[in-house]
Amino acid sequence: MIYVLLSVVCSVLVSVLLKLARRLSIDVGQAIAWNYVATSALTALVFHPSLAVLRSPQAPWLGFVGLGLLLPLIFLALAASVRTAGIVRTDAAQRLSLLISLLAAFVLFGETLSVGKGAGIALGLLALLCMVWRAAPVNGEAAARGWLWPLVVFAGFGAIDILFKRVAQAGTPFAASLQAMFALALVVSVILLLWRRWHDRTFFTLRDAVAGLLLGLANFGNIVFYVRGHQALPDHPSLVFASMNLGVVALGAVIGAGVFRERLSAVNVLGLALALAAIGMIAWS
């Protein structure tokens, strides 16, 4: 379980780094681009993927391109959600995105809906509503903090999960798939930066590069340790899945509320408890 714990820490660390970005005057767009420099390089160094499979006619390039576009864009949405809605609600919304991929498994991939999973989905949707609830917003910015960015994170990570399933169905090795999608995400991030450089006169800085490399290290660590956790407990995938998702929601709540003093209403706290219950119900059904 040490691998799962390390994966949880790395996942929450990503949110913490994004939360600190504004305080440290970090350009999130540049940091995200450097993050993909780090993840691409680490994928090559750690997994040594064989890229010959990517030249196969069966290689799922449509899925790779979709992931290459979505990964940096949803990363930007994640940063905006952490900044405006906080770590607690953002991490919960990200983990509840499994509801979308679970529904897709029944609708698109032919899986059978069990009573336990159906109840977990219903409970998760209720949890999401409670987590994004914001009583009486006084202006547009308050409304966005209350629901907009967490819902974008929820929908975006759900779409990413579906594309991951499509890529996995094509049979492309995991390491080669990671290398392709990280490289494409880097290209998209650089294009966005060049557009900002031309449009907003954005300047590249060493501080943003260092922050981005640290972000990439945490992002990659989350993936590697999660995979290692499944490899270490091959007969208990639901345990790894539940521990990972419940751990991120719980640790995110502790860090967000305890360290960054994020304010949660009673309805938000109820949503947090429902999210934990929904993830557990789905994992063990």
C-alpha positions in Angstrom: 0.0 0.0 0.0 3.0 2.3 0.2 2.7 2.9 -3.6 -0.9 3.9 -3.2 0.0 6.3 -0.4 2.8 7.9 -2.5 0.4 8.2 -5.4 -2.2 10.0 -3.2 0.5 12.4 -1.9 1.7 13.2 -5.4 -1.9 13.8 -6.6 -2.6 16.2 -3.8 0.8 17.8 -4.2 -0.2 18.8 -7.8 -3.2 20.7 -6.3 -1.0 22.3 -3.6 1.5 23.5 -6.2 -1.3 25.0 -8.3 -2.8 26.7 -5.2 0.6 28.3 -4.4 1.2 29.5 -8.0 -0.5 32.9 -7.6 1.2 33.5 -4.2 4.6 32.8 -5.8 3.8 34.7 -9.0 4.1 31.6 -11.1 2.7 31.7 -14.6 0.5 28.6 -14.6 0.5 28.3 -18.4 4.3 28.1 -18.5 4.4 25.8 -15.6 2.0 23.4 -17.3 4.1 23.4 -20.5 7.3 22.6 -18.5 5.3 19.9 -16.6 4.9 18.1 -19.9 8.6 18.4 -20.6 9.2 16.6 -17.3 6.6 13.9 -17.8 7.7 13.2 -21.4 11.3 12.9 -20.3 10.5 10.8 -17.3 8.3 8.4 -19.3 11.2 7.8 -21.6 13.7 7.3 -18.8 11.5 5.1 -16.5 9.5 3.0 -18.9 11.7 2.9 -22.0 8.7 2.7 -24.3 9.0 1.1 -27.7 7.6 3.7 -30.1 7.5 1.3 -33.1 3.9 0.4 -32.1 2.8 4.0 -32.7 3.5 3.5 -36.5 1.0 0.7 -36.6 -2.2 1.3 -38.6 -4.1 0.2 -35.5 -2.5 2.9 -33.3 -5.4 5.0 -31.8 -4.2 8.3 -33.0 -7.6 9.9 -32.7 -7.6 9.1 -29.0 -4.0 10.3 -28.7 -4.8 13.6 -30.4 -7.9 14.0 -28.2 -5.9 13.4 -25.0 -3.1 15.7 -26.3 -5.7 18.5 -26.6 -7.6 17.8 -23.4 -4.7 17.2 -21.0 -3.3 20.8 -21.0 -6.7 22.4 -21.3 -8.1 20.6 -18.4 -4.9 21.2 -16.4 -5.6 24.9 -16.9 -9.2 24.4 -15.7 -7.8 22.4 -12.7 -5.6 25.4 -11.8 -8.5 27.8 -12.1 -10.7 25.6 -10.0 -8.0 25.2 -7.3 -7.5 29.0 -7.3 -11.2 29.9 -7.1 -13.0 27.0 -5.5 -10.2 25.5 -3.4 -8.3 22.2 -3.1 -11.1 20.4 -1.2 -13.8 20.9 -3.8 -11.6 20.6 -6.8 -10.1 17.2 -5.7 -13.5 15.9 -4.9 -14.8 17.0 -8.3 -11.8 15.4 -10.1 -12.3 12.1 -8.3 -16.1 12.1 -8.8 -15.4 12.3 -12.6 -15.2 8.5 -12.4 -19.0 8.7 -12.6 -18.8 9.8 -16.2 -16.4 7.0 -17.2 -18.5 4.5 -15.3 -21.7 5.6 -17.1 -19.7 5.4 -20.4 -18.7 1.8 -19.5 -22.4 0.9 -19.4 -23.5 3.0 -22.4 -20.5 2.7 -24.7 -18.6 -0.4 -23.6 -21.4 -2.8 -22.9 -20.8 -3.4 -19.2 -23.8 -4.4 -17.0 -25.1 -1.9 -14.4 -25.3 -3.5 -11.0 -27.5 -2.2 -8.2 -24.4 -1.2 -6.1 -22.8 0.8 -8.9 -26.1 2.4 -9.8 -26.6 3.5 -6.2 -23.0 4.7 -6.1 -23.5 6.8 -9.3 -26.7 8.4 -7.8 -24.9 9.1 -4.6 -21.9 10.5 -6.4 -24.1 12.9 -8.5 -25.8 14.1 -5.2 -22.3 14.5 -3.7 -21.2 16.6 -6.7 -24.2 18.9 -6.3 -23.5 19.4 -2.6 -19.8 20.0 -3.3 -20.3 22.8 -5.8 -23.2 24.4 -3.8 -22.6 28.0 -3.0 -25.4 29.8 -1.1 -26.5 33.2 -2.5 -23.5 34.2 -4.7 -23.2 38.0 -4.9 -21.5 38.3 -8.3 -20.4 36.4 -11.3 -17.0 35.6 -9.8 -18.6 34.1 -6.7 -20.8 32.0 -8.9 -17.8 30.7 -10.8 -16.1 29.8 -7.5 -19.3 28.0 -6.5 -19.8 25.7 -9.4 -18.3 26.5 -12.8 -14.7 25.4 -12.6 -15.3 22.3 -10.4 -17.9 21.2 -13.0 -15.5 21.8 -15.9 -12.9 19.7 -14.0 -15.6 17.0 -13.4 -16.6 16.9 -17.1 -13.0 17.2 -18.4 -11.5 14.4 -16.4 -14.5 12.2 -17.2 -13.8 12.8 -20.9 -10.1 12.0 -20.4 -11.0 8.7 -18.7 -13.2 7.7 -21.6 -10.4 8.5 -24.1 -8.0 6.5 -21.9 -10.4 3.5 -22.2 -10.6 3.9 -26.0 -6.8 3.9 -26.2 -6.5 0.9 -23.9 -9.0 -1.0 -26.1 -6.8 -0.5 -29.1 -4.1 -2.6 -27.3 -1.3 0.0 -27.5 1.2 -0.6 -24.7 0.7 1.7 -21.7 4.2 3.3 -21.8 4.0 4.1 -25.6 0.5 5.6 -25.0 1.8 7.8 -22.2 4.8 8.9 -24.4 2.5 9.8 -27.3 -0.1 11.7 -25.3 2.5 13.6 -23.2 4.4 14.6 -26.3 1.2 15.9 -28.0 0.1 17.7 -24.8 3.5 19.4 -24.8 3.0 20.6 -28.4 -0.4 22.0 -27.6 1.0 23.7 -24.4 3.8 25.3 -26.5 1.4 26.5 -29.1 -0.8 28.1 -26.4 2.3 29.8 -24.9 3.5 31.1 -28.3 0.0 32.6 -28.9 0.2 34.3 -25.5 3.7 35.5 -26.2 2.4 37.1 -29.4 -0.9 38.4 -28.0 -0.1 39.3 -24.4 3.7 39.8 -24.6 4.2 37.0 -22.0 7.8 36.4 -21.0 9.4 33.1 -20.2 11.2 32.9 -16.8 13.4 30.4 -15.0 11.1 30.5 -12.0 8.2 29.2 -14.1 10.4 26.5 -15.6 11.5 25.2 -12.1 7.9 25.3 -10.9 6.7 23.4 -14.0 9.4 20.7 -13.6 8.4 20.2 -10.0 4.7 20.0 -11.1 5.7 17.4 -13.7 7.6 15.4 -11.2 4.5 15.2 -8.9 2.2 14.5 -11.9 4.4 11.7 -13.1 4.8 10.3 -9.6 1.0 10.1 -9.2 0.8 7.9 -12.4 3.9 5.7 -11.7 3.0 5.0 -8.1 -0.6 4.2 -9.0 0.5 1.7 -11.6 3.0 0.2 -9.2 0.3 -0.1 -6.6 -1.8 -2.2 -9.1 1.3 -4.3 -9.9 2.0 -4.9 -6.2 -1.6 -5.9 -5.5 -2.7 -7.6 -8.7 -5.5 -9.5 -7.0 -7.0 -6.5 -5.3 -7.7 -3.8 -8.0 -10.8 -2.5 -6.2 -8.7 -2.0 -3.0 -6.1 0.1 -5.0 -8.8 2.0 -6.8 -10.8 2.8 -3.6 -7.7 3.7 -1.6 -6.4 6.0 -4.2 -9.6 7.9 -4.8 -10.7 8.0 -1.1 -7.2 9.0 -0.1 -7.0 11.9 -2.5 -10.4 13.3 -1.4 -9.6 12.8 2.3 -6.0 14.2 2.2 -7.2 17.1 -0.1 -9.8 18.0 2.5 -7.3 17.9 5.3 -4.8 20.1 3.4 -7.4 22.5 2.0 -9.3 23.1 5.2 -6.4 22.7 7.6 -3.5 24.4 5.8 -5.2 26.8 3.4 -8.2 27.6 5.6 -10.7 27.0 2.8 -14.2 27.6 4.0 -16.8 24.9 3.5 -20.5 25.2 4.1 -22.5 22.5 5.9 -23.8 21.4 2.5 -20.2 21.2 1.1 -19.1 19.0 4.1 -22.1 16.8 3.4 -21.1 16.5 -0.2 -17.6 15.5 0.9 -19.0 12.7 3.0 -21.3 11.6 0.2 -18.3 11.6 -2.2 -16.3 9.3 0.1 -19.4 7.0 0.4 -20.0 6.9 -3.3 -16.4 6.0 -4.2 -16.4 3.3 -1.6 -19.8 1.9 -2.8 -18.6 1.9 -6.5 -15.3 0.3 -5.6 -16.7 -2.6 -3.6 -19.8 -3.3 -5.6 
